[in-house]
Amino acid sequence: MERKNINEQIVRLVTELINELAKATPEDYLQTKLMMLSVARLPKVKAYLQKVFCLAEEKRPLLLEMK
């Protein structure tokens, strides 16, 4: 029962992180992404963060630059 509670907490925290990343300005988002990926030493942690950022990018608005 305790493992289920921990898994629910992890899901809730990841959901909150993705929602906050989706609301961030492009500059803040990129800075956060680069900072978090640069300090991830363990391959599993880096892979996890890459999945989180991939999901966050799916929720972020597409930015097009006009010249």
N, CA, C and O atoms as a GROMACS GRO file, in nm:
protein
  268
    1MET      N    1   0.083  -0.119   0.000
    1MET     CA    2   0.000   0.000   0.000
    1MET      C    3   0.087   0.125   0.000
    1MET      O    4   0.053   0.225  -0.064
    2GLU      N    5   0.197   0.120   0.071
    2GLU     CA    6   0.284   0.237   0.079
    2GLU      C    7   0.348   0.267  -0.056
    2GLU      O    8   0.367   0.384  -0.091
    3ARG      N    9   0.382   0.164  -0.133
    3ARG     CA   10   0.443   0.183  -0.265
    3ARG      C   11   0.346   0.256  -0.358
    3ARG      O   12   0.386   0.342  -0.437
    4LYS      N   13   0.218   0.222  -0.349
    4LYS     CA   14   0.117   0.288  -0.432
    4LYS      C   15   0.111   0.436  -0.397
    4LYS      O   16   0.099   0.521  -0.486
    5ASN      N   17   0.119   0.468  -0.269
    5ASN     CA   18   0.116   0.607  -0.225
    5ASN      C   19   0.237   0.684  -0.278
    5ASN      O   20   0.225   0.798  -0.321
    6ILE      N   21   0.353   0.619  -0.276
    6ILE     CA   22   0.475   0.684  -0.328
    6ILE      C   23   0.462   0.707  -0.478
    6ILE      O   24   0.498   0.814  -0.528
    7ASN      N   25   0.411   0.608  -0.550
    7ASN     CA   26   0.392   0.623  -0.694
    7ASN      C   27   0.294   0.736  -0.725
    7ASN      O   28   0.315   0.812  -0.820
    8GLU      N   29   0.188   0.747  -0.647
    8GLU     CA   30   0.092   0.856  -0.668
    8GLU      C   31   0.157   0.992  -0.643
    8GLU      O   32   0.130   1.088  -0.715
    9GLN      N   33   0.242   1.000  -0.543
    9GLN     CA   34   0.313   1.125  -0.515
    9GLN      C   35   0.407   1.161  -0.629
    9GLN      O   36   0.416   1.277  -0.668
   10ILE      N   37   0.477   1.061  -0.683
   10ILE     CA   38   0.568   1.086  -0.794
   10ILE      C   39   0.492   1.135  -0.916
   10ILE      O   40   0.534   1.230  -0.982
   11VAL      N   41   0.380   1.071  -0.946
   11VAL     CA   42   0.298   1.113  -1.060
   11VAL      C   43   0.249   1.256  -1.040
   11VAL      O   44   0.251   1.336  -1.134
   12ARG      N   45   0.205   1.289  -0.919
   12ARG     CA   46   0.156   1.425  -0.891
   12ARG      C   47   0.268   1.527  -0.909
   12ARG      O   48   0.246   1.633  -0.967
   13LEU      N   49   0.388   1.496  -0.858
   13LEU     CA   50   0.500   1.589  -0.870
   13LEU      C   51   0.544   1.608  -1.015
   13LEU      O   52   0.574   1.720  -1.057
   14VAL      N   53   0.548   1.500  -1.089
   14VAL     CA   54   0.586   1.510  -1.230
   14VAL      C   55   0.483   1.592  -1.307
   14VAL      O   56   0.519   1.674  -1.392
   15THR      N   57   0.357   1.570  -1.277
   15THR     CA   58   0.251   1.646  -1.344
   15THR      C   59   0.264   1.795  -1.313
   15THR      O   60   0.250   1.879  -1.402
   16GLU      N   61   0.291   1.828  -1.188
   16GLU     CA   62   0.310   1.969  -1.150
   16GLU      C   63   0.432   2.028  -1.221
   16GLU      O   64   0.427   2.141  -1.269
   17LEU      N   65   0.541   1.952  -1.228
   17LEU     CA   66   0.661   2.001  -1.295
   17LEU      C   67   0.634   2.028  -1.442
   17LEU      O   68   0.674   2.131  -1.495
   18ILE      N   69   0.568   1.935  -1.508
   18ILE     CA   70   0.537   1.953  -1.651
   18ILE      C   71   0.446   2.073  -1.672
   18ILE      O   72   0.467   2.150  -1.765
   19ASN      N   73   0.347   2.091  -1.587
   19ASN     CA   74   0.257   2.206  -1.600
   19ASN      C   75   0.332   2.338  -1.578
   19ASN      O   76   0.307   2.435  -1.650
   20GLU      N   77   0.421   2.342  -1.482
   20GLU     CA   78   0.500   2.464  -1.458
   20GLU      C   79   0.595   2.492  -1.574
   20GLU      O   80   0.610   2.607  -1.615
   21LEU      N   81   0.657   2.389  -1.627
   21LEU     CA   82   0.746   2.408  -1.742
   21LEU      C   83   0.668   2.457  -1.864
   21LEU      O   84   0.718   2.538  -1.942
   22ALA      N   85   0.546   2.408  -1.879
   22ALA     CA   86   0.464   2.450  -1.993
   22ALA      C   87   0.426   2.597  -1.983
   22ALA      O   88   0.406   2.662  -2.086
   23LYS      N   89   0.416   2.650  -1.861
   23LYS     CA   90   0.377   2.790  -1.841
   23LYS      C   91   0.497   2.886  -1.843
   23LYS      O   92   0.478   3.007  -1.852
   24ALA      N   93   0.618   2.834  -1.837
   24ALA     CA   94   0.737   2.919  -1.828
   24ALA      C   95   0.760   2.996  -1.958
   24ALA      O   96   0.720   2.952  -2.066
   25THR      N   97   0.826   3.109  -1.946
   25THR     CA   98   0.864   3.183  -2.066
   25THR      C   99   0.966   3.099  -2.143
   25THR      O  100   1.031   3.012  -2.085
   26PRO      N  101   0.981   3.123  -2.272
   26PRO     CA  102   1.079   3.045  -2.348
   26PRO      C  103   1.221   3.052  -2.289
   26PRO      O  104   1.294   2.953  -2.287
   27GLU      N  105   1.258   3.170  -2.241
   27GLU     CA  106   1.392   3.186  -2.183
   27GLU      C  107   1.406   3.107  -2.054
   27GLU      O  108   1.505   3.037  -2.034
   28ASP      N  109   1.307   3.117  -1.966
   28ASP     CA  110   1.311   3.043  -1.840
   28ASP      C  111   1.306   2.893  -1.864
   28ASP      O  112   1.376   2.816  -1.797
   29TYR      N  113   1.225   2.851  -1.959
   29TYR     CA  114   1.215   2.708  -1.990
   29TYR      C  115   1.350   2.654  -2.038
   29TYR      O  116   1.398   2.552  -1.989
   30LEU      N  117   1.410   2.724  -2.133
   30LEU     CA  118   1.537   2.677  -2.186
   30LEU      C  119   1.646   2.677  -2.079
   30LEU      O  120   1.726   2.584  -2.072
   31GLN      N  121   1.650   2.780  -1.998
   31GLN     CA  122   1.749   2.787  -1.890
   31GLN      C  123   1.730   2.672  -1.792
   31GLN      O  124   1.827   2.608  -1.752
   32THR      N  125   1.607   2.645  -1.754
   32THR     CA  126   1.578   2.535  -1.662
   32THR      C  127   1.616   2.401  -1.724
   32THR      O  128   1.678   2.317  -1.658
   33LYS      N  129   1.580   2.382  -1.848
   33LYS     CA  130   1.612   2.257  -1.918
   33LYS      C  131   1.762   2.234  -1.924
   33LYS      O  132   1.811   2.127  -1.889
   34LEU      N  133   1.834   2.334  -1.969
   34LEU     CA  134   1.979   2.319  -1.982
   34LEU      C  135   2.046   2.297  -1.848
   34LEU      O  136   2.137   2.215  -1.836
   35MET      N  137   2.001   2.369  -1.746
   35MET     CA  138   2.060   2.356  -1.614
   35MET      C  139   2.035   2.216  -1.556
   35MET      O  140   2.128   2.152  -1.506
   36MET      N  141   1.911   2.170  -1.564
   36MET     CA  142   1.879   2.040  -1.506
   36MET      C  143   1.947   1.925  -1.581
   36MET      O  144   1.994   1.830  -1.518
   37LEU      N  145   1.953   1.934  -1.713
   37LEU     CA  146   2.019   1.827  -1.789
   37LEU      C  147   2.170   1.829  -1.770
   37LEU      O  148   2.235   1.725  -1.776
   38SER      N  149   2.226   1.946  -1.747
   38SER     CA  150   2.372   1.954  -1.732
   38SER      C  151   2.421   1.898  -1.599
   38SER      O  152   2.536   1.855  -1.589
   39VAL      N  153   2.337   1.897  -1.497
   39VAL     CA  154   2.380   1.846  -1.367
   39VAL      C  155   2.337   1.702  -1.343
   39VAL      O  156   2.374   1.643  -1.241
   40ALA      N  157   2.261   1.644  -1.434
   40ALA     CA  158   2.218   1.504  -1.420
   40ALA      C  159   2.337   1.414  -1.451
   40ALA      O  160   2.381   1.406  -1.566
   41ARG      N  161   2.388   1.347  -1.350
   41ARG     CA  162   2.507   1.262  -1.368
   41ARG      C  163   2.472   1.118  -1.404
   41ARG      O  164   2.542   1.054  -1.483
   42LEU      N  165   2.364   1.067  -1.345
   42LEU     CA  166   2.327   0.928  -1.370
   42LEU      C  167   2.247   0.918  -1.501
   42LEU      O  168   2.157   0.998  -1.524
   43PRO      N  169   2.280   0.821  -1.585
   43PRO     CA  170   2.209   0.807  -1.713
   43PRO      C  171   2.058   0.792  -1.697
   43PRO      O  172   1.982   0.845  -1.778
   44LYS      N  173   2.013   0.720  -1.593
   44LYS     CA  174   1.869   0.703  -1.573
   44LYS      C  175   1.802   0.834  -1.536
   44LYS      O  176   1.688   0.860  -1.576
   45VAL      N  177   1.870   0.917  -1.459
   45VAL     CA  178   1.816   1.047  -1.421
   45VAL      C  179   1.807   1.137  -1.544
   45VAL      O  180   1.708   1.206  -1.565
   46LYS      N  181   1.912   1.135  -1.626
   46LYS     CA  182   1.911   1.217  -1.748
   46LYS      C  183   1.801   1.172  -1.844
   46LYS      O  184   1.733   1.256  -1.903
   47ALA      N  185   1.783   1.041  -1.859
   47ALA     CA  186   1.677   0.989  -1.945
   47ALA      C  187   1.540   1.029  -1.893
   47ALA      O  188   1.451   1.065  -1.970
   48TYR      N  189   1.523   1.022  -1.761
   48TYR     CA  190   1.397   1.063  -1.698
   48TYR      C  191   1.369   1.211  -1.725
   48TYR      O  192   1.257   1.247  -1.764
   49LEU      N  193   1.469   1.295  -1.705
   49LEU     CA  194   1.450   1.438  -1.728
   49LEU      C  195   1.420   1.467  -1.875
   49LEU      O  196   1.339   1.554  -1.906
   50GLN      N  197   1.486   1.396  -1.965
   50GLN     CA  198   1.459   1.416  -2.107
   50GLN      C  199   1.313   1.382  -2.140
   50GLN      O  200   1.251   1.450  -2.222
   51LYS      N  201   1.260   1.278  -2.077
   51LYS     CA  202   1.118   1.243  -2.098
   51LYS      C  203   1.028   1.351  -2.042
   51LYS      O  204   0.927   1.387  -2.105
   52VAL      N  205   1.062   1.404  -1.926
   52VAL     CA  206   0.983   1.512  -1.865
   52VAL      C  207   0.981   1.633  -1.957
   52VAL      O  208   0.875   1.692  -1.981
   53PHE      N  209   1.097   1.672  -2.009
   53PHE     CA  210   1.103   1.789  -2.096
   53PHE      C  211   1.032   1.763  -2.229
   53PHE      O  212   0.973   1.854  -2.286
   54CYS      N  213   1.038   1.641  -2.278
   54CYS     CA  214   0.966   1.607  -2.401
   54CYS      C  215   0.815   1.624  -2.379
   54CYS      O  216   0.746   1.680  -2.464
   55LEU      N  217   0.765   1.576  -2.268
   55LEU     CA  218   0.622   1.592  -2.237
   55LEU      C  219   0.585   1.738  -2.218
   55LEU      O  220   0.479   1.782  -2.261
   56ALA      N  221   0.673   1.813  -2.153
   56ALA     CA  222   0.646   1.957  -2.133
   56ALA      C  223   0.643   2.030  -2.266
   56ALA      O  224   0.562   2.121  -2.285
   57GLU      N  225   0.731   1.992  -2.357
   57GLU     CA  226   0.735   2.059  -2.488
   57GLU      C  227   0.609   2.031  -2.569
   57GLU      O  228   0.568   2.114  -2.650
   58GLU      N  229   0.548   1.916  -2.547
   58GLU     CA  230   0.422   1.887  -2.615
   58GLU      C  231   0.310   1.980  -2.568
   58GLU      O  232   0.215   2.005  -2.642
   59LYS      N  233   0.320   2.030  -2.446
   59LYS     CA  234   0.218   2.118  -2.389
   59LYS      C  235   0.248   2.266  -2.414
   59LYS      O  236   0.160   2.350  -2.401
   60ARG      N  237   0.373   2.296  -2.451
   60ARG     CA  238   0.412   2.436  -2.471
   60ARG      C  239   0.360   2.485  -2.605
   60ARG      O  240   0.350   2.407  -2.700
   61PRO      N  241   0.328   2.613  -2.615
   61PRO     CA  242   0.285   2.667  -2.745
   61PRO      C  243   0.402   2.669  -2.843
   61PRO      O  244   0.517   2.692  -2.803
   62LEU      N  245   0.372   2.647  -2.968
   62LEU     CA  246   0.474   2.650  -3.072
   62LEU      C  247   0.511   2.795  -3.100
   62LEU      O  248   0.425   2.878  -3.127
   63LEU      N  249   0.639   2.823  -3.093
   63LEU     CA  250   0.686   2.959  -3.118
   63LEU      C  251   0.746   2.966  -3.258
   63LEU      O  252   0.839   2.892  -3.292
   64LEU      N  253   0.692   3.055  -3.338
   64LEU     CA  254   0.744   3.075  -3.473
   64LEU      C  255   0.805   3.213  -3.481
   64LEU      O  256   0.747   3.311  -3.435
   65GLU      N  257   0.921   3.218  -3.541
   65GLU     CA  258   0.988   3.348  -3.555
   65GLU      C  259   0.966   3.398  -3.696
   65GLU      O  260   0.991   3.327  -3.794
   66MET      N  261   0.920   3.522  -3.707
   66MET     CA  262   0.896   3.582  -3.837
   66MET      C  263   1.007   3.681  -3.867
   66MET      O  264   1.045   3.760  -3.781
   67LYS      N  265   1.058   3.675  -3.990
   67LYS     CA  266   1.164   3.770  -4.029
   67LYS      C  267   1.118   3.853  -4.145
   67LYS      O  268   1.193   3.938  -4.193
   0.00000   0.00000   0.00000
